[in-house]
Amino acid sequence: MSTRKRDEPDVARITSAPEPLAEDVARRQKRYLVQMGIRIVCFALSVLTWNHVPRWASIVLIVGAVVLPYVAVIFANAGRERRDEDTTFIDPREIGPGTGAPRGLGGGR
């Protein structure tokens, strides 16, 4: 037997509550800064190793330094994750055959 009144709203469960916005933003900022740090390391290594390792290795580091900002921005702007629940806002209704007589295109009888 439930002791809750019928007019009280449903209470959200803590396990289904979304992550707080501040924590979400902080997590995305941290990920972005780590990726930009990796970019700086790639660029610095490509400059320092240009004449000391095979050219293709330095070029791979340069490509990494060029591609990482794009990937970092995509991940940073990914936003909040979706819920696993189905959030249908529209109740589908089945339309019956109707009770009136069929009408023509003009709508007149």
PERA-V79287 format. One record per pair of residues at least 24 apart in sequence whose ideal C-beta (glycine too) atoms are under 6 Angstrom apart, sorted by the first residue. I is the first residue (numbers start at 1). GAP is how many residues later the second one is. Records with the same first field share a line. If there is no record, write none. Layout:
BEGIN
I = GAP ; GAP
END
This chain:
BEGIN
24 = 56
28 = 48
32 = 40 ; 44
35 = 33 ; 37
39 = 26 ; 29
END
